[in-house]
Amino acid sequence: MTPAARAQAAIGILDSILSGAAAEQALTGWARRSRFAGSKDRAAVRDHVFDILRTRRTCAARGGAMTGRGLMLGALRLADVDPDTVFCSAPYAPAPLSEAERDGGRAPVDGAESLDLPEWLWPLWQDRLGDRAEDAAIALKKRAPVHLRVNLLKSDPDQARESLLQDGVTVQAHPAARTALLVLEGARRIRASRAYMSGLVELQDAASQAVVEALPLRDGMRVLDFCAGGGGKTLALAAQARLELFAHDAAPRRMRDLPERARRAGADVTILETSELARTGPFDLVLCDAPCSGSGSWRRAPEGKWSLTPEKLAGLCETQRAILKQAANLVSPGGTLAYATCSVLTDENAGQIDLFLEGTPGWRKVSDVSWMVSDGTDGFYMAHLTRVFTGT
């Protein structure tokens, strides 16, 4: 495909997303209909779509319209690319620009539009993040770095780096966690590398790794990953200590790949249904990586910031409160309840912990910590709570 043809494909996908399709669904649908597109074409189209979604409001302002064509035109102008090299009469290219399109476009208005946030969210964002609000919004406009987690069950950072290098993947240590590697070159080769296929490394953000590394783990503990999802943190837990490790998710289908991932990683994990939790517990440590707005990871899933509404945020907060209440009942006396989100909003983070402690006697906060997206990782929050021992 030519660069212009890739742009036209991205325009069609963006129109589908603007009409309500999920980004991954729209991309997958296009790929299935476009068997002629090679791997480099698919990667280029995907990059177009996600780069534009991260800067959707700025692109629409520069391009003069919230349409696929308008967004692509705005993106070209932002990148100082002559639009006539893309919007032209070549085969499969977007149609040449009209006079109205040439004359359209403007600079984005300072504030929510220029920072590519929904208008309703910007005041809340400023209130919750204070003097870091603008830096965080700017960071979310850019592509996320690629991080790997070294699987300590099978390797160490030096061995993993050497193995990756042999397959053309260059990395360096990341300061957020001792297992974290920052990919410098060869990110698209990772999944085909021997280090990845043999379970020496996993794709995982450095702050997500730091959340697990900060847990008070020791050999012999009974540990439950209460909101396991795909199992990234479950596998990271398995590599930190010799644990009796359990994974659960309210939607078990999210864990469908976990058994195979655990086998590849050399991890021993027992998957629990919700009905099995009470009789299997209590646990020395329960980790709740709760469903959230994902505001700290919008670089990776940028459509999330456009689909979030005040009502959805309120619903997520209700879900988080329910999860904390459920999980607390599974923690043994003197044990730890660890609450984490990939959000930067206080409502989902410290605000939830304050509400829990106010309404739940017998608990105290041991610590909490935040990782900011402007510091080179996803935005994360974690609090450690302990169940006060009341026995004799």
C-alpha positions as a printed Julia matrix, in Angstrom:
392×3 Matrix{Float64}:
   0.0     0.0    0.0
   1.13    3.55  -0.7
   1.24    6.12   2.11
  -1.86    7.72   0.6
  -3.71    4.39   0.51
  -2.82    3.79   4.16
  -4.22    7.22   5.0
  -7.46    6.42   3.16
  -7.78    3.15   5.09
  -7.28    5.05   8.36
  -9.96    7.57   7.34
 -12.5     4.78   6.87
 -11.6     3.2   10.22
 -11.85    6.56  11.99
 -15.29    7.13  10.52
 -16.37    3.76  11.9
 -15.02    4.68  15.34
 -16.79    8.05  15.25
 -19.99    6.16  14.44
 -19.64    4.1   17.61
 -17.43    1.14  16.71
 -14.68    0.15  19.14
 -11.23    0.94  17.8
  -9.97   -2.65  17.91
 -13.18   -3.88  16.32
 -12.88   -1.35  13.49
  -9.22   -2.19  12.89
  -9.87   -5.94  12.93
 -12.78   -5.56  10.53
 -10.66   -3.58   8.08
  -7.8    -6.1    8.29
 -10.16   -8.99   7.53
 -11.57   -7.17   4.52
  -8.11   -6.16   3.3
  -6.15   -9.37   2.85
  -3.87   -7.52   0.42
  -2.47   -5.44   3.3
   0.86   -6.7    4.61
   2.05   -6.55   8.19
   3.8    -3.2    7.64
   0.62   -1.78   6.09
  -1.49   -2.95   9.04
   1.01   -1.5   11.5
   1.11    1.84   9.67
  -2.67    2.11   9.51
  -2.95    1.24  13.19
  -0.38    3.9   14.05
  -2.37    6.5   12.07
  -5.57    5.61  13.9
  -4.13    5.6   17.41
  -1.98    8.7   16.91
  -5.1    10.57  15.81
  -7.26    9.2   18.64
  -4.72   10.48  21.17
  -4.99   13.98  19.69
  -8.55   13.83  18.4
  -9.68   17.34  19.35
  -6.49   19.0   18.12
  -6.67   17.12  14.81
 -10.33   18.06  14.35
  -9.55   21.72  14.98
  -6.59   21.74  12.58
  -8.51   19.75   9.97
 -11.75   21.68  10.26
 -14.06   18.72  10.92
 -14.69   15.84  13.33
 -14.7    13.31  10.48
 -12.19   10.77   9.25
 -11.03   13.16   6.52
 -10.93   16.11   8.88
  -8.92   14.2   11.48
  -6.43   12.93   8.91
  -6.05   16.4    7.4
  -5.45   17.85  10.85
  -2.89   15.16  11.66
  -0.96   15.92   8.47
  -0.95   19.62   9.27
   0.27   18.91  12.81
   3.11   16.82  11.36
   3.97   19.53   8.77
   3.2    17.12   5.91
   1.85   18.67   2.71
  -1.76   17.38   2.55
  -1.67   17.4   -1.26
   0.82   14.53  -1.19
  -1.88   12.38   0.47
  -5.2    13.88  -0.69
  -4.57   13.42  -4.39
  -5.71   11.66  -7.55
  -3.52    8.58  -7.06
  -5.23    5.15  -6.94
  -6.78    4.34  -3.52
  -5.83    7.75  -2.16
  -8.26   10.12  -0.41
  -9.97   12.43  -2.87
  -8.24   15.79  -3.44
  -9.08   18.53  -0.98
 -11.97   20.85  -1.67
 -11.58   24.6   -1.39
 -13.56   24.52   1.85
 -11.16   21.95   3.29
  -8.15   24.0    2.19
  -9.55   27.11   3.83
 -10.75   25.32   6.94
  -8.94   24.52  10.14
  -7.79   26.62  13.05
  -5.56   26.5   16.1
  -7.14   24.59  19.01
  -8.46   26.64  21.89
  -6.25   26.64  24.99
  -7.4    24.26  27.69
  -9.36   21.08  27.14
  -9.26   21.26  23.34
  -5.52   21.91  22.99
  -4.79   19.29  25.65
  -7.09   16.73  24.0
  -9.42   16.09  26.89
 -13.23   16.12  26.98
 -14.55   19.55  27.98
 -16.35   18.21  31.09
 -13.23   16.42  32.33
 -10.75   19.29  32.21
 -12.0    21.14  35.36
 -12.07   17.85  37.28
  -8.63   16.98  35.92
  -7.21   20.32  37.11
  -8.83   19.96  40.53
  -7.54   16.42  41.08
  -4.03   16.73  39.59
  -3.24   20.32  40.53
   0.03   21.62  39.09
   0.62   18.28  37.31
  -2.62   18.43  35.33
  -1.22   19.92  32.14
   1.89   17.72  32.08
  -0.26   14.61  32.47
  -2.6    15.66  29.65
   0.35   16.41  27.36
   1.92   13.04  28.12
  -1.31   11.29  27.11
  -1.1    12.88  23.65
   2.01   10.82  22.86
   2.62    7.14  22.19
   3.33    5.03  25.23
   6.79    3.5   25.6
   7.05   -0.27  25.37
   8.05   -1.97  28.61
   8.88   -5.6   29.32
   8.89   -7.52  32.58
  11.7    -9.99  33.16
  10.25  -13.25  34.45
  12.41  -14.04  37.47
  11.14  -17.62  37.45
  13.15  -18.23  34.29
  15.67  -15.45  33.83
  17.28  -12.31  35.17
  17.58   -8.86  33.55
  21.05   -9.48  32.08
  20.07  -12.82  30.51
  16.83  -11.38  29.16
  18.59   -8.4   27.6
  21.1   -10.65  25.86
  18.42  -12.98  24.53
  16.32  -10.07  23.23
  19.34   -8.49  21.56
  19.98  -11.69  19.59
  16.55  -11.22  18.01
  17.0    -7.54  17.26
  15.28   -6.07  20.34
  17.35   -3.48  22.2
  16.37   -2.64  25.78
  17.64   -0.89  28.87
  16.74   -1.07  32.53
  13.81    1.05  33.69
  14.06    2.59  37.17
  10.43    1.91  38.19
  11.06   -1.77  38.98
  14.01   -4.15  39.06
  12.27   -6.39  36.5
  11.37   -3.54  34.12
  13.01   -3.06  30.74
  12.42   -0.14  28.36
  12.43   -1.16  24.69
  14.62    1.14  22.61
  14.51   -0.65  19.24
  12.73   -3.6   17.69
   9.39   -3.38  19.51
   7.57   -5.11  16.65
   9.94   -8.09  16.93
   9.13   -8.84  20.56
   6.33  -11.37  20.08
   8.42  -13.42  17.67
  11.52  -13.3   19.87
  12.76  -16.39  21.68
  12.77  -14.49  24.98
   9.05  -13.78  24.68
   7.96  -17.14  23.3
   9.88  -19.05  25.97
   8.48  -16.94  28.82
  11.63  -15.04  29.76
   9.81  -11.73  29.35
   6.25  -10.42  29.27
   4.85   -7.16  27.95
   3.9    -5.09  31.0
   4.09   -1.42  31.87
   6.83   -0.54  34.35
   4.41    1.03  36.86
   2.25   -2.08  36.75
   5.37   -4.06  37.65
   6.2    -1.59  40.41
   2.75   -2.14  41.94
   3.54   -5.84  42.38
   7.13   -5.26  43.46
   5.92   -2.98  46.27
   3.65   -5.65  47.81
   4.76   -7.15  51.16
   5.27  -10.66  49.78
   7.14  -13.51  51.42
   7.46  -17.22  50.75
   4.52  -19.35  51.83
   1.87  -16.64  51.68
  -1.62  -17.36  50.36
  -2.26  -14.62  47.8
  -5.37  -13.81  45.76
  -5.39  -11.64  42.64
  -9.05  -10.66  43.0
  -9.48   -8.79  39.68
  -7.01  -10.81  37.62
  -8.2    -9.94  34.11
  -5.66  -11.26  31.63
  -3.31  -12.22  34.45
  -0.4    -9.82  33.98
  -0.1    -9.04  37.68
  -0.87  -12.66  38.6
   2.22  -13.8   36.7
   4.28  -10.98  38.16
   3.21  -12.1   41.65
   4.28  -15.67  40.9
   7.8   -14.49  40.1
   8.24  -12.45  43.29
   8.07  -15.23  45.91
   7.05  -18.85  46.44
   3.36  -18.27  46.94
   0.18  -20.28  47.09
  -1.34  -18.15  44.35
  -4.96  -17.8   43.28
  -6.59  -15.78  40.49
 -10.2   -14.66  40.2
 -12.19  -12.33  38.0
 -15.88  -11.46  38.06
 -15.86  -12.09  34.3
 -13.99  -15.43  34.01
 -13.64  -15.11  30.23
 -11.03  -12.41  30.81
  -8.79  -15.13  32.28
  -9.17  -17.54  29.36
  -5.53  -17.13  28.29
  -4.1   -17.24  31.82
  -3.53  -21.03  32.02
  -1.43  -21.0   28.84
   0.42  -17.85  29.89
   1.14  -19.41  33.29
   2.45  -22.58  31.64
   4.79  -20.56  29.44
   5.98  -18.53  32.42
   6.51  -21.57  34.64
   4.01  -20.24  37.19
   1.63  -22.26  39.37
  -1.76  -20.49  39.58
  -5.12  -21.79  40.79
  -8.11  -20.13  39.13
 -11.14  -19.62  41.37
 -14.78  -19.12  40.54
 -16.62  -16.51  42.61
 -18.5   -19.3   44.4
 -15.17  -20.8   45.56
 -13.73  -17.67  47.15
 -15.25  -17.86  50.62
 -14.4   -21.5   51.25
 -10.88  -21.12  49.82
 -10.04  -18.04  51.87
  -8.97  -16.29  53.91
  -5.82  -15.02  52.22
  -2.73  -13.33  53.59
  -2.84  -10.77  50.8
  -5.6    -9.81  48.38
  -4.72   -7.6   45.42
  -7.57   -5.64  43.83
  -6.49   -4.1   40.52
  -9.94   -2.59  40.21
 -11.83   -1.69  37.02
 -11.36    2.04  36.48
 -11.42    4.86  33.96
  -7.99    3.81  32.71
  -7.03    7.49  32.69
  -3.42    6.61  33.46
  -3.18    4.37  30.4
  -5.04    6.42  27.79
  -1.9     6.54  25.66
  -2.44    2.83  25.02
  -6.26    2.94  24.78
  -7.01    6.54  23.77
 -10.65    5.98  22.9
 -11.22    5.57  26.64
 -10.94    9.28  27.31
 -13.57   10.06  24.69
 -16.03    7.44  25.89
 -15.77    8.35  29.6
 -18.71   10.39  30.92
 -19.55   11.71  34.39
 -22.15    8.96  34.66
 -19.66    6.23  33.7
 -17.12    7.57  36.16
 -19.73    7.51  38.94
 -20.62    3.93  38.0
 -16.99    2.87  38.1
 -16.62    4.39  41.56
 -19.62    2.39  42.76
 -18.05   -0.78  41.37
 -14.74   -0.01  43.08
 -16.48    0.46  46.44
 -18.24   -2.88  46.03
 -14.98   -4.63  45.13
 -13.2    -3.24  48.2
 -16.05   -4.45  50.41
 -16.03   -7.94  48.87
 -12.27   -8.3   48.95
 -11.96   -7.1   52.53
 -13.99  -10.08  53.69
 -11.39  -12.43  52.2
  -8.35  -11.04  54.05
  -7.09  -12.87  57.15
  -6.55  -10.92  60.42
  -3.27   -9.05  60.13
  -3.32   -9.54  56.38
  -3.02   -6.99  53.57
  -5.62   -5.61  51.2
  -3.87   -3.93  48.27
  -6.01   -1.64  46.11
  -4.71   -0.44  42.74
  -5.99    1.37  39.65
  -4.45    2.62  36.43
  -6.21    5.94  37.03
  -4.86    9.36  37.95
  -8.19   10.61  39.33
  -8.47   10.99  43.1
 -12.12    9.91  42.99
 -10.99    6.4   42.03
  -7.89    6.36  44.2
  -7.32    8.01  47.58
 -10.96    9.07  47.66
 -12.06    5.44  47.56
  -9.66    4.49  50.34
 -10.92    7.32  52.54
 -14.53    6.22  52.02
 -13.65    2.59  52.77
 -11.84    3.43  56.0
 -14.65    5.72  57.13
 -17.24    3.0   56.65
 -15.3    -0.14  57.57
 -14.06   -0.5   61.15
 -11.04   -2.68  61.83
  -8.85   -1.43  58.97
  -6.04    1.07  58.68
  -3.99    2.42  55.8
  -0.35    1.42  55.84
   0.77    3.34  52.76
  -0.23    4.67  49.38
   1.74    5.76  46.32
   1.11    7.15  42.86
   2.96    6.84  39.56
   2.37    9.68  37.09
   2.12    9.24  33.33
   4.3    12.33  32.89
   7.15   10.43  34.58
   7.47    7.81  31.83
   5.13    5.06  32.99
   1.39    4.59  32.92
  -0.41    6.45  35.67
  -1.08    4.12  38.62
  -2.2     4.34  42.22
  -1.86    1.77  45.01
  -2.82    1.68  48.68
  -1.94   -0.99  51.25
  -4.49   -1.57  53.99
  -4.15   -3.97  56.86
  -6.85   -5.79  58.77
  -6.27   -5.07  62.42
  -5.96   -8.29  64.42
  -8.71   -8.39  67.04
  -8.14  -11.87  68.5
  -6.8   -12.67  71.94
